[in-house]
């Protein structure tokens, strides 16, 4: 998921440099949403891993 967020971030940066404002804004929004989803899933898995007993 983090890889997809970085991909859309790179697409947004390239589109912004080339002057495609609408495309850049859309890709940046998608990158932000994917990054937030990644963070939420990461924190959930981190908490679930701490709660599980070892052994």
TORVO-930223 format. One line per field, with one value per atom (N, C-alpha, C): residue in one letter; residue number from 1; x, y, z; atom name. Coordinates in nm, 3 decimals. Example, Ala and Ser with C-alpha at 12.3 -4.5 7.8 and 13.67 -1.06 7.14 Angstrom:
<rs>
r <- (a,a,a,s,s,s)
k <- (1,1,1,2,2,2)
x <- (1.319,1.230,1.320,1.285,1.367,1.290)
y <- (-0.569,-0.450,-0.330,-0.225,-0.106,0.003)
z <- (0.780,0.780,0.780,0.708,0.714,0.787)
a <- (N,CA,C,N,CA,C)
</rs>
This chain:
<rs>
r <- (x,x,x,x,x,x,x,x,x,x,x,x,x,x,x,x,x,x,x,x,x,x,x,x,x,x,x,x,x,x,x,x,x,x,x,x,x,x,x,x,x,x,x,x,x,x,x,x,x,x,x,x,x,x,x,x,x,x,x,x,x,x,x,x,x,x,x,x,x,x,x,x,x,x,x,x,x,x,x,x,x,x,x,x,x,x,x,x,x,x,x,x,x,x,x,x,x,x,x,x,x,x,x,x,x,x,x,x,x,x,x,x,x,x,x,x,x,x,x,x,x,x,x,x,x,x,x,x,x,x,x,x,x,x,x,x,x,x,x,x,x,x,x,x,x,x,x,x,x,x,x,x,x,x,x,x,x,x,x,x,x,x,x,x,x)
k <- (1,1,1,2,2,2,3,3,3,4,4,4,5,5,5,6,6,6,7,7,7,8,8,8,9,9,9,10,10,10,11,11,11,12,12,12,13,13,13,14,14,14,15,15,15,16,16,16,17,17,17,18,18,18,19,19,19,20,20,20,21,21,21,22,22,22,23,23,23,24,24,24,25,25,25,26,26,26,27,27,27,28,28,28,29,29,29,30,30,30,31,31,31,32,32,32,33,33,33,34,34,34,35,35,35,36,36,36,37,37,37,38,38,38,39,39,39,40,40,40,41,41,41,42,42,42,43,43,43,44,44,44,45,45,45,46,46,46,47,47,47,48,48,48,49,49,49,50,50,50,51,51,51,52,52,52,53,53,53,54,54,54,55,55,55)
x <- (0.083,0.000,0.087,0.195,0.285,0.349,0.374,0.430,0.336,0.207,0.109,0.101,0.108,0.105,0.224,0.341,0.461,0.451,0.392,0.374,0.286,0.173,0.084,0.148,0.231,0.302,0.399,0.469,0.562,0.485,0.371,0.288,0.241,0.201,0.155,0.267,0.386,0.499,0.534,0.536,0.568,0.460,0.334,0.224,0.230,0.266,0.275,0.387,0.500,0.612,0.575,0.497,0.459,0.339,0.279,0.171,0.031,0.016,-0.117,-0.171,-0.231,-0.275,-0.384,-0.482,-0.593,-0.547,-0.464,-0.411,-0.322,-0.242,-0.154,-0.234,-0.341,-0.424,-0.493,-0.542,-0.607,-0.511,-0.393,-0.294,-0.245,-0.231,-0.188,-0.294,-0.420,-0.528,-0.530,-0.515,-0.511,-0.392,-0.277,-0.159,-0.182,-0.247,-0.276,-0.369,-0.474,-0.570,-0.503,-0.424,-0.355,-0.257,-0.190,-0.095,-0.167,-0.282,-0.358,-0.409,-0.458,-0.504,-0.388,-0.270,-0.153,-0.119,-0.122,-0.091,-0.191,-0.319,-0.421,-0.401,-0.380,-0.358,-0.230,-0.127,-0.002,-0.023,-0.093,-0.117,-0.204,-0.305,-0.390,-0.310,-0.225,-0.144,-0.041,0.009,0.104,0.037,-0.082,-0.155,-0.195,-0.236,-0.274,-0.154,-0.038,0.084,0.126,0.102,0.138,0.043,-0.082,-0.182,-0.167,-0.110,-0.097,0.015,-0.011,0.094,0.203,0.325,0.439,0.452,0.467,0.488,0.363)
y <- (-0.119,0.000,0.125,0.119,0.234,0.255,0.146,0.156,0.227,0.198,0.266,0.414,0.446,0.587,0.662,0.600,0.664,0.677,0.577,0.582,0.699,0.716,0.827,0.961,0.964,1.087,1.125,1.029,1.056,1.101,1.035,1.077,1.220,1.255,1.392,1.492,1.459,1.551,1.571,1.463,1.474,1.553,1.526,1.599,1.748,1.779,1.920,1.991,1.922,1.983,2.008,1.915,1.929,2.022,2.068,2.164,2.107,1.981,1.919,1.931,2.046,2.075,1.983,1.955,1.869,1.727,1.675,1.540,1.534,1.637,1.641,1.645,1.722,1.731,1.598,1.534,1.405,1.298,1.292,1.193,1.221,1.348,1.382,1.344,1.364,1.325,1.174,1.100,0.953,0.910,0.973,0.939,0.967,1.078,1.110,1.007,0.970,0.873,0.738,0.693,0.565,0.567,0.679,0.688,0.680,0.746,0.740,0.598,0.532,0.394,0.305,0.325,0.249,0.268,0.393,0.420,0.353,0.360,0.297,0.146,0.083,-0.062,-0.100,-0.020,-0.047,-0.043,0.060,0.071,-0.043,-0.082,-0.193,-0.322,-0.348,-0.469,-0.464,-0.345,-0.330,-0.361,-0.310,-0.337,-0.485,-0.543,-0.684,-0.772,-0.732,-0.811,-0.802,-0.690,-0.675,-0.755,-0.763,-0.835,-0.987,-1.037,-1.180,-1.234,-1.337,-1.391,-1.460,-1.449,-1.513,-1.655,-1.749,-1.888,-1.960)
z <- (0.000,0.000,0.000,0.076,0.079,-0.058,-0.127,-0.262,-0.358,-0.348,-0.431,-0.398,-0.270,-0.230,-0.287,-0.281,-0.336,-0.488,-0.553,-0.698,-0.738,-0.668,-0.701,-0.666,-0.562,-0.528,-0.641,-0.695,-0.805,-0.929,-0.956,-1.069,-1.051,-0.929,-0.902,-0.921,-0.877,-0.893,-1.040,-1.116,-1.258,-1.331,-1.298,-1.362,-1.327,-1.203,-1.163,-1.238,-1.256,-1.329,-1.475,-1.532,-1.672,-1.692,-1.584,-1.595,-1.597,-1.565,-1.560,-1.418,-1.388,-1.252,-1.202,-1.285,-1.243,-1.215,-1.303,-1.285,-1.162,-1.141,-1.024,-0.896,-0.893,-0.773,-0.744,-0.847,-0.829,-0.778,-0.838,-0.796,-0.654,-0.619,-0.484,-0.381,-0.415,-0.325,-0.304,-0.412,-0.401,-0.316,-0.335,-0.256,-0.108,-0.076,0.064,0.127,0.054,0.106,0.127,0.032,0.045,0.161,0.183,0.293,0.427,0.439,0.564,0.588,0.483,0.497,0.538,0.480,0.518,0.665,0.711,0.852,0.946,0.912,0.996,1.002,0.887,0.884,0.956,0.945,1.014,1.165,1.213,1.357,1.408,1.331,1.372,1.381,1.283,1.286,1.398,1.429,1.539,1.672,1.693,1.817,1.825,1.714,1.713,1.743,1.695,1.722,1.867,1.931,2.072,2.160,2.122,2.202,2.194,2.085,2.068,2.156,2.234,2.322,2.240,2.287,2.219,2.269,2.176,2.214,2.212)
a <- (N,CA,C,N,CA,C,N,CA,C,N,CA,C,N,CA,C,N,CA,C,N,CA,C,N,CA,C,N,CA,C,N,CA,C,N,CA,C,N,CA,C,N,CA,C,N,CA,C,N,CA,C,N,CA,C,N,CA,C,N,CA,C,N,CA,C,N,CA,C,N,CA,C,N,CA,C,N,CA,C,N,CA,C,N,CA,C,N,CA,C,N,CA,C,N,CA,C,N,CA,C,N,CA,C,N,CA,C,N,CA,C,N,CA,C,N,CA,C,N,CA,C,N,CA,C,N,CA,C,N,CA,C,N,CA,C,N,CA,C,N,CA,C,N,CA,C,N,CA,C,N,CA,C,N,CA,C,N,CA,C,N,CA,C,N,CA,C,N,CA,C,N,CA,C,N,CA,C,N,CA,C,N,CA,C,N,CA,C,N,CA,C)
</rs>
